[in-house]
Amino acid sequence: MGPVLAGFLQLLALIGALALAYIPLGNYMARVYSSDKHWRVEKWIYKGIGANPDTEMRWPAYLRGVLAFSAVSVLFLYLLQRLQGILPGSLNFSSVNPAQSFNTAVSFVTNTNWQSYYGEQTMGHVVQTAGLAVQNFVSAAVGIAVAVALVRGFARSRTGELGNFWADLVRGTIRILVPGAAIAAIVLVACGAIQNFSGIHEVGQFMGGSQQWNGGAVASQEAIKEFGTNGGGYFNANSAHPFENPTPFTNLFEIFLLLVIPFALTRTFGVMVGSIKQGYAILATMFTIWLGFVALMMWTEFAHHGPALQAAGGAMEGKEVRFGVGSSSIFAVSTTLTSTGAVDSFHSSFTGLGGGITILGMQLGEIAPGGTGSGLYGMLIMAVIAVFIAGLMVGRTPEYLGKKIGTREIKLAACYILITPALVLIFTAASMALPTPPNSMLNSGAHGFSEVLYAFSSAANNNGSAFAGLNANTDWFNTMTGLAMLLGRFLPMVFVLALAGSLAEQKPVPATAGTLRTEKPLFTGLLVGAILIITGLTYFPALALGPLAEGLAS
């Protein structure tokens, strides 16, 4: 079997598995967030944190819950790293320095999981399990909660109430993420991923010296890392490491895990707003972009330019032989079009155009299908922009799901789509203009610029992957990427929740003959076009200086 055919068959198997999970998982999540019943363990949690899960919140109160919980999480994770040197189970690792502790704490709380350190040489068992793994669950649950609040804004009328943040957070964690990750971890252990709390072992001779590896609760963290679109790995090699991702089957399984919730949330959206077809329209938009990017990536990486690539069956530099070009291409696209950031190959070693595809995938705003929750609310914001554009074309007040898109709504949507590009481009420009940051670039020229552009595209969009040539463990990059992650996560949430509150206060507008049918393929095409055009106009100059210049020169 040739590598191209193998890649195509893996893609078909992945699509089939996602299709099978779409309806049951989407319906289940809709029931979770629509139920008025509380599990016993959830009642214990509510009592412990002093929250009343039955109290409805308007958007400012909901936002305060999001920000307060996240601030406490950042502080706890920061202190845990600073105290690592005196904690048991630290594997004799020292405490993490302040700049890197800040960066890592922000990274995992914002669902970015950017890592400027070697995991197996920096973090002990306590920080990994009690700190990083816990944030893998709750940061994903926060994203889903905000998305559900926006869906309630569309579904409800004549009220500003969006539900209860604490109830949404706990339910998302207990009813969705914990059981899903537990099942996934069992599958990974059965397929060879490690799960232990062993210390550091010497495993033989390498280049005249001993090689050391430490164990850890890898399978359980790998499961939620993918299922919650987190991405931070136990080891520096991330999902290219055989302890995390041992076989071609586990590789495809991990791709399934990182895509299944973001795609299934479109079903949840359709159920909660009372129109399954609306959910399918959003799904079609996400799937069209994702599939197009996968096809384009496979084409660039399988293109045979020269005898070395012909002999290898594609651009194999930086890719695991056990996965090959096809599976690595699917993983690279899926991890950068979601907010996962996990890697099974090194994106810096992709072809010039292939690396550009991974950067553009993040710059779309992590919406195809995006992260857990963030993908859905990002796509719904783009849907609001698309109906506004359509309204301008026909001279009619735009409507979406029976809600008028007026001045307030479009201003909030516009602020949402502007904040992340501003962060990416400003921080990239500052890093290239100042004398010290460019010293972190391994490469000069277009590829070196791509390393910096990738870093801030990843940080501001809460992705977490990187072009490995950039040394990000400096005070500048630890601080600036930390700020980009914070602002890129929580400023958009402010606009999302404000928009949700504004929509929930409206009374529904009856559909007429002039109403744009947003469940039709025409709207899907309009939405895809709006996403690509807006992103292209925003980022094309920067892409032209980096990956496009490199790709055209090769």
Secondary structure, 3 states (H helix, E strand, C coil): CCHHHHHHHHHHHHHHHHHHHHHHHHHHHHHHHHCCCCCHHHHHHHHHHCCCCCCCCEHHHHHHHHHHHHHHHHHHHHHHHHCHHHCCCCCCCCCCCHHHHHHHHHHHHCCCCCCCCCHHHHCCHHHHHHHHHHHHHHHHHHHHHHHHHHHHHHHCCCCCECCCHHHHHHHHHHHHHHHHHHHHHHHHHHCCCCCCCCCEEEEEEECCEEEEEECCCHHHHHHHHHHCCCCCCCCCCHHHCCCCCCCHHHHHHHHHHHHHHHHHHHHHHHHHHCCHHHHHHHHHHHHHHHHHHHHHHHHHHHCCCCHHHHHHCCCCCCECCCCHHHHHHHHHHHHHHCCCCCCCECHHHCCHHHHHHHHHHHHCCCCCCCCCCHHHHHHHHHHHHHHHHHHHHHCCCCEECCEECCHHHHHHHHHHHHHHHHHHHHHHHHHHHCCCHHHHCCCCHHHHHHHHHHHHHHHHCCCCCCCCCCCCCCHHHHHHHHHHHHHHHHHHHHHHHHHHHHHHHCCCCCCCCCCCCCCCHHHHHHHHHHHHHHHHHHHHHHHHHCHHHHHHHC
